[in-house]
Amino acid sequence: MAKFEYRTEVLTSVVGRDKLRIDELDGLLRKFGDEGWELVTMELDANLQGSRDGHLLVFKRPKS
């Protein structure tokens, strides 16, 4: 049975957390893709109990 590891990232912006910067998102997706991470889900404007609210991205990759 395949095993996976997971990684979460929160994107925030100086213009406000409701503004998603496409260039920042593209850069992050390219970087993590090169490291073998696959985007599983993305939640816009996630309320993370006040500890870095923003856009929540969850990635996974096969565990080595």
Rosetta blueprint (number, residue, H / E / L):
1 M L
2 A L
3 K L
4 F E
5 E E
6 Y E
7 R E
8 T E
9 E E
10 V E
11 L E
12 T L
13 S L
14 V L
15 V L
16 G L
17 R L
18 D L
19 K L
20 L L
21 R L
22 I H
23 D H
24 E H
25 L H
26 D H
27 G H
28 L H
29 L H
30 R H
31 K H
32 F H
33 G H
34 D H
35 E L
36 G L
37 W L
38 E E
39 L E
40 V E
41 T E
42 M E
43 E E
44 L E
45 D E
46 A E
47 N L
48 L L
49 Q L
50 G L
51 S L
52 R L
53 D L
54 G E
55 H E
56 L E
57 L E
58 V E
59 F E
60 K E
61 R E
62 P E
63 K L
64 S L
